[in-house]
């Protein structure tokens, strides 16, 4: 969904064309608000199942490297109020199976 919206819609429609009708595509942006950098890192390392699982399955060096990259990304998105916030695109697709 980081592509142009028309390209995303075309890709989705092409992939569903063989088995679905009435394809409807809605795109938008969700603003994630994660508290402080420390709060955001706690979420990634203790509360988000996908991130906890990923981190658990990495070797120590890779885990440390990924955590440093996450922390850099969080720090790059600290708003004026000191809290981490960033926009993430999303897409919702509905279709009727033939």
N, C-alpha and C positions, 0 to 999 in steps of 0.2 A: 504493500500500500504506500510505499515511499515513491512509487512511480507516479506519473501524471494520472489524475482521476480517470480520464478517458481510456488510457491504456489498461488500467486496473479493470474497469468495467468490460472492456473488450476481452481481456483474458478470462475473466469469470464467465462471461456469456459464452465464449467459445468452449470452455471446459464443460459447461452444463448443457450445451445445446443438444447433445445426443439423447439425453434422458429427461430433460425438464422443460417446462413451459412457464410463462408468467414470471420470469426472473426479474426481481426487483433488487436494486442495489442502493444502499444508503451509506454515505461516507460522512465522517465527522471527525472532531478532535476532542479528546478527553484530556483535561488538565489534571495531572497527577500532583498532589500536594502531600509531601512526605515528611513534614516537620523539619527538624534540623538535619544536618549531614549525619550526625550520629544516629538520629532516629531512622533515617533512610538506610543507613548501613545495618542497623539492627534488624530492620524489616527484611533486608536481603539475606542476612546470615542466620536468622532465627525464625522468621514467620512466613516468608513466601515459599510455599512448597517446591516450586520449580527451581528457585535459586538455591534453597537449602540442599536439595537433591544433587544439583549440579556441583555445588561446592564440595559436598561430601565425597563425590566420585572423582575429584581431581587430585592429582599429586600435590604435595605441599608447594612446590615452586609455581606450578600453574595456578593453584588456588590463590597464592599471594599476589601473583601478577594480575589475575582477574579482579581480585578485591581492590587492588590499587587503581585499576582502570575504572571500576565502579565508583570509587571514592572521587577520582578526578572528575568523572561525569557529574556526580552529585554536586561537587563544589562549583563546577561550571554553570550550574543551574540554580544557584542560590539567589533568591530575589532580594529586593531592598529590605524586606522585613527579616532577613536571615534564615528564611525557610526555603527548602528545596521545592521547586515547582517547575514542571515542564509539560509541554504539550505532546501528546502522542496520537497519531492518526489511527482511526479504526474504520472497519467496513462491516456492514451487516447485510447479509444476502439471504433472501427468501426465494423459494421457487416451488413450483408444483410438479411432482413426479408424474410422468406420463403413465 
